[in-house]
Amino acid sequence: MDTILDYIRWRGDIPLAFDGLREADALVLSLLSYYDLKPMWEGREEPLYLRDCQKLIDEGTLRVLIVGKNMGYEDIFAAAVASRRFGDLRISDYVDLIRDEPPMQFAALCLHDESGISFLAYRGTDSSLAGWEEDFLIGVTRTEAQELALRYADEHLKTGRRWYMGGHSKGGNLALYTACSLQEDVLARLERIFILDGPGLCPEVMDVSGMARIDSRCTRIIPRFSVVGKLFDPQVTDLRIVRSTASGMSQHSLATWGIDHGELDLCEENDPRSLWINATVDDWIGDMSQADRVQFIHDMFAALEANGARTLEELDDAGATGFETMLRRFRSSSDSTKKIIGNLPRQAVNQAISKATQAVGAAAQLAGIKLGIGAEEAPAEEAKTTE
């Protein structure tokens, strides 16, 4: 299966002006937001082009702000820098802010070609479990990063260029929140908004009526195994489900998404196991107060980290043993969380399984049965193969 690295190498000699911005280009440009460009940006007076960042590669100082197993991020950056399609793009308005107390992380940049195409990219989170916890929390609370994203777009979407906007993970949520909040005259400058496996908006804390206003301008792309991108499931008509070279939650990484002859390598349905996770999490938090939702998310990720995992890849490697550890940890969590776990409904699980078109084999009882925590069924774990 080809990925965006193959796409860059295949299409890299053709400028964007020749055939316009494709969905695969949106993946590449969103991924570029994850690279640390501060060494090239700070103190610079002349325009910065992506090809200028070859210096970071030559000096061995390129930093990729994503943790976990090597998925070829350095190769992707090197190929983009060396290509005509991406290397000739001008970078402007690079912002990279982070603060520990109170915690806040926000990064964005704009990329422009000579024909008038511009792309505003919001950085997402990495593959750390802490990053995923941020993804879950951004779905249920209003954050400072969202307000920064809106101000950033208001300030920079003022030129007469053909604007596109997008982001991956948390960055997808920032793009969604921003688009829903923009004034009509600014929104009119956006030709397309790309939401790449990012969580939606919580209706209890945000006005989601703006979704209908932006729907015709949105493309939502999620991998076959999607968890973060199904949280408060963004209702976008143009939904694409893409295959991945990875397994399980590691499919969240853009670097693993499949490309077929320059287009997304699409499939019809999500992985049944991810559907089960989506249904159970939705049911867990459906009737909770906002305070209990936040507490539940903290408890859930504390449990996921109980076996020593710090990244999605490490959690995948832990397999069933890691999940059993998680259930044990839930027993010592808050009273509200334990009540939710104990009342996990069979109906939500059965509905998730019935929606899946692919057979998942015999159902396996969760480790919670042995521990006396719950007795619900999850789809049997598939072998770690990709489509």
ZADO-426972 format. One record per residue (C-alpha): x, y, z. Coordinates in steps of 0.1 Angstrom, whole numbers, plus 5000, padded with zeros to 4 digits. Example, Ala and Ser with C-alpha at 12.3 -4.5 7.8 and 13.67 -1.06 7.14 Angstrom:
# ZADO-426972
512349555078/513749895071/
//
This chain:
# ZADO-426972
500050005000/501350344991/501550625016/502051005015/505750945012/505150764979/502751034968/505351304973/507951104954/505451034926/503851374923/506651594936/507751744903/504351884895/503552224911/500152274928/499252534903/499152264876/496452044890/495252224921/495252104957/494351744962/493151564994/496551394995/498251734995/496051835025/497551535044/501051645035/500552015044/498851925077/501751695086/504251975079/502852155109/504351885132/507951985123/509852225145/510652525122/511652765150/515452745142/514652865107/511953115116/513253315145/515153625137/514653575099/513953885078/513753735043/510853505032/511153145043/510552865017/510152505026/513252425005/515252645029/514652395056/517152155039/519552315063/517852145093/518351805075/521951875066/522851985101/520951695117/518851935138/515451845124/512951785152/509651605146/507151685173/505651335173/506751055195/506550675190/507950435166/509650565135/506950595108/509250775083/508551135094/512151245085/511951085051/508551255045/510051595053/513151545032/511051435002/508751735006/511651985009/513351834978/510151834957/508952114935/505352064946/506052144982/509652274984/508752594965/505952684990/506552995010/505952975048/504453265067/503053345101/504653045119/503453035155/504552785181/503352845217/503552625247/502952675284/503052445314/500752625339/498052645331/498752395303/498352525267/499852425234/499152595201/500952595168/500052695132/501552815100/500452925065/501952785032/501552964999/502352884963/502853134935/499553074918/497453204948/496852884967/497252915005/496852655032/496452725069/497552425090/496952375127/499252145145/497651855163/498951635192/501451365190/501050995196/501651015233/498850915256/499051265271/498451395237/495451175232/494051275266/494251635253/492251525222/489551375244/489451685267/489251925238/485951755228/484251825261/485652155272/486352495256/490052555254/492452845251/493952685220/490552705202/490353075209/493953125197/493052935165/490053155158/492153475163/494853335141/492453265112/490653605117/494053775114/495453585084/492453495062/492353845048/494253825016/492553764982/494153414979/492453074975/492452965011/492252605024/492452515061/493052195079/494652005107/495151655121/493951525155/493651825178/494452035148/491351905131/489252015160/490852355159/489952385122/486452275129/485952515158/487452805139/485352745107/482152725128/483053055146/484253265116/482253565104/480553505070/482853735051/485953555064/484453205060/483653295023/487453305017/487852935025/487452694996/487852375017/488252275053/490051935060/489251765094/491751485097/490751235125/489951525149/487251525176/484051705172/482351975193/480551905226/477052045222/476852115260/479652365260/479752485224/477252605198/477252335171/474652505149/477552635128/478252285115/475352315090/476752645078/480152495070/479152145059/479452215022/483052335026/484252045048/485951715040/486451485070/488951195067/489450925093/491350595093/489650265094/490450235131/489350575144/488850665180/489751035185/488051125152/484750975164/484651155197/481551375195/481351245160/481551555137/478551535113/480151615080/478451495048/481751445029/483251165050/486150955038/487450635055/491050565045/493050245048/496350245068/499550045069/499350035107/497149845131/494849955159/495250305173/498550355155/496350425124/495850775139/499250865123/498951055090/502150885078/500350555077/497350655056/497050485022/497250654988/496250494956/497450654923/497350994939/493950954956/493050834991/492950454994/489350435007/487250165023/483550135032/483450075069/485450135101/487149855119/484549675141/486849705172/487050075169/483250095164/482949905197/485250145215/483350445200/479950305211/481050225246/482850555252/479850745238/477550555262/479950595292/479950975288/476451025273/474551105305/477451245325/477751595338/480651795324/482651765356/482251385356/483151365319/486451545326/487151315356/486251015335/488751105308/491551165334/490750825350/490650645317/494050775306/495550715341/494350355337/495850325302/499250435315/499050205345/501049935327/503850175318/502650265283/503250625272/502450615235/499850455213/502450215199/503350095234/499750045243/499149835211/502249625220/500749555255/497649385239/495149215261/497549225292/497549605289/493749625288/493449395318/495749625337/493549915327/490449745341/492249685374/493150055376/489550155369/488549975402/490550235421/489250535401/486650785411/483150675423/481450835392/483850645369/483350315387/479650355385/479850415347/482050115342/479849895362/476749995342/478349965307/475349865286/475249555264/472949725239/475649985228/478149705222/475649495202/474649795181/478349865173/478949505162/475749485141/476849795121/480049625111/479849445077/482949235082/483048925103/485048965134/485148605146/483948475179/483248735205/485648725235/484748825270/486549125284/489049075312/486549265334/484448945337/487348775355/487849085376/484249125385/484049475370/481749415340/480449145317/480149305283/481449155251/483949315228/484849215192/487648955192/490949115186/492049075150/495448975140/497749275135/497549295097/496549575074/494349605044/
//
